[in-house]
Amino acid sequence: MVAKSIIVTGASRGIGRAIAIELIKKFNNNVIAISRTQKDLLELKQYVENDLKGKGKIEIVVGDVTNERVIEEAIGKSIKLWGKLDGVIANAGVLPIGKVADCNIDEWKRSFDINFFSVIVLIQKSISQLRQNKGVFVTVSSGSANKSYCGWCPYVAVEEPDIVAIALRPGIVDTEMQRFLREKGMELGMSRSEYDQFVNLYESNNLVPAERPAHVFASLVSSAGEGIDSIKHLSGKYFSWDDLEMETHREKVI
């Protein structure tokens, strides 16, 4: 299979980092990794180049996904280095915590800029390359999304027949975000039942290892180009990583 060129946002840690590694390690793809955290991005690049022997397989872009120039830089680097852009995984996101009565409205506005509007910009900026290369656009969604509707998926699915767009929920993944919720959730306004759910999942060892849903994301976006017909029936829809429809994209666990 020809190596694909993929942009991953929020790639410096957690599920984004795991996706970037799976794309290179398991699918031999090229990755443009975007994050605001330069130190973590440099560590990721060093890991890929030294531990995975993947020199030339990853390039980093330090910046905020709400800045259009950051997106343009990432797309430009993909085209300059590898001649194309085949796919995008929109993973960057923030989780505002707290009661509505006590919330900081500026924090909520920023969360919409990151979680929604930056995704629209990603689509707009990458769409010509994705059309040309029969690309795949996957966003990392959450359990709070409506399973029957995703804001941008139907548009891409209906208006862009050569592109596959999917919203995918990775489950409750064992990441730094989960540790933060266990340590700070209650003081930031989480309900006792929500807080207890996260603590119980951790204590019972039922958090999802990041590598498992990351493999599903990597497999889907790696279907760009010659494999696009195999996932076209999924376009415009919302799934969880462990749904039956994702079975062929999950890595077999022995």
N, C-alpha and C positions, 0 to 999 in steps of 0.2 A: 504494500500500500504506500502511495506517495505521501510524504510527510506533509501535514497540514500546518498552517500558520494561524495561531489562535491568540486572541487577547483575553486575559483574565484580569478583572478588576478586583481590588481587595485581596491581592495575591500574597501579601507578606506573612500572613498567619492564618490559623484555623482552616476552615474548609477551602478557602481560596488557595492557600499554600499547598494543601493536599491535592487539589485539582491540578495545579501547575505541575507538580511532581508526577502525578499519574499520566498526564498528557505526554510527558517526555519519557518517563521510565517504561510505561506499558505500551504506548502508542507511537513512540519515536517522533513526536510532533515538535514544532517550534513554538515558543511561547513568548509573548510580550506581557510582562507582569507589571501591573500598575498598583501603586500604593502610595500613601502619604509618608510612610515610614521608611526612610532611606536605609537605616541600619538593618532592618529585617529583610529588605529587598536584597541588599548586598550579601547577607548571609544565605539567602535562598539561592542566589546566583552562584555563590561559592560552593554550596552543597551540590548543585546540579553539575557544575564544571569539574569538581574534584571527586566527589563521591559517586556520581552517576556517569562520570566520564562524558559529560554532555557539553563540552565546549562548543560554542556557536549555536546551541539549541535554545538559549534564553537571552532576552534583553530586557532591561528594566526601564521603567518610566516613573520617576518620583513626582507625585503631584495629586491634586484633588480632582476626583471625577466630575465635580460640578464645574470645573474650568474647561471650557471647550478646547482650549489650546493643548491641554494635556491629552485629550482624546485624539486630537489631530496629530500630535506628536507620536502617539502609540501606533496609529494607523500608518502614518508615514514611515516609521521604523520597520514595520512589518513588510511593507511594499519594498522599501529600499534593501532590506536584508534578504528577503525570501521571495520577492517578486509578487506578493499577493497577500490577501487576508481571506481566510476560509471560514473563520468562526469567531464568535464572541461569547464569553461567559461573564454575565453581569452579576458579580458577587458582592461588590462593595455595598455596604449597608450599615445603618445605625439603628439602635433600638431605644427610643425614648421611654424612660421608665418613670412612673409616677401617676398620681391622680390628676384628672382633668382640672380640678379646682386649684391645684397647686402647681400646675405645669408652667414652664417657661415657654412662652409662645415662640420666641426666636429659635429655641432648640427644636420645636416641632416643625417650624418652617424649614429649618436646615435638614431635618430628617426627610421631608418631602423632596427637597432639592436632591438629596443623595439617593433615596430609595426609589423615587419615581422619575423626576425630570432628567436626572443624569442618564437614565436608561433610554429615555426618548432621544436624547442627544446622541447616545451611542448608536442607536438604530439609524438615525438620520445621517450621521457621519460615515458609517460603515456600509450603508445599504448598497451603494454602487458596486463595491467589491464583492459583497455577498451575493448580489444578483449574478454577477459575472462568473463567480466560482461555485454556484449552487451551494451557498453557505448555510450555516446553522447558527442561530442566536438563541442562547439559553439563559434564562435569568434564575437566580437562586431565590426561591420564594419561601413562604412560611405557612404554617398551619392556619394562620388567621386570614389567608387569602380565600376567596370564594372559589371552590373547586370547579364550578361550571363557567367561570368567567375570569379572564385576565386582561387588564386594560389594553395592552399593546399586542397581545398574541393574535386576536382575531383580525386586527388590521393587517398584520404581516402575512398571516395565513391566507386571507382572502385577496388582498391587493398585490401580494408578492408571491406568485406561485412557484418561483424558482428558489425561494428561501423557506427553510423550516424554522419556526419559532415555538419554543416550548418554555413553560414555567415549571420548575421542578423544586419540590420541597425536599431538603436533605434529612429531615428528621431532627431529633434533639441530639446534637452532635457534641462529643466530648472536646470542647475547645476552651480557650481562655474566657470567652463570653459566659460560659456556664459557671466557671469558677467565680467570675465577677458577680453573677446573679446570686450565687450561694453566699458570698461574703457581704454584698451590699444591697441585695434585693429588698429586704424588709425596711431598711432605713430610707430607701428611695421610693417607697410607697407600694410595693407589691402586696397583694393580698396574702394572707396566711396560707390559703389553699394552693395558690400558685407557687409560692415559695417552697412549701412542703413537697409539692410534686417534683420540683427540680432537685431538691435534696434527696428525696427517696430514689429517684432515678440514678443519682450518683452513688448513693450508699449501697444500692442493690446491683451495681455494676451493669446498668441497663442503658447507659448513654451509648450512642452510636459512634464507633471509631470513625474518624474523619475520612479515612482511606476508602471506606465502603461506599458511601454516596459519591465521593469524589470520582471513583471509577465509573459510575453511571454517567456523571456529567461529561467526563473525558470520552467515554465511548460514544455518547450521543453526538457531540460536536465533531468527533473524528469521522462521522458518517458523511460529512460534507463532500461535495464533488461526486465521485463515482458511486458512493453508497447512499446518496440522498433519497433514492426511491424507497429504501428499506425503512425509513422513518417518516415519510411524508404523511402517513395516516395519523401521526402524533401531533402534527402542527396545529397551533392555535389552542392547545389544551394545557391543563394543569394536572400534574401528577406528583405523587410522592415517590421517592427513590425506591421504595420497597413494594410499589404496586406491581400487579401481575404484568402490566404492559412493559415494565422495565426489566423483566426477567432476563432477556437476552443481553442486556447491557450490564448486569451485575456480574462481578467477578465471583467465580465459584469458590466457596469457603470449604476447605477440607477439614 
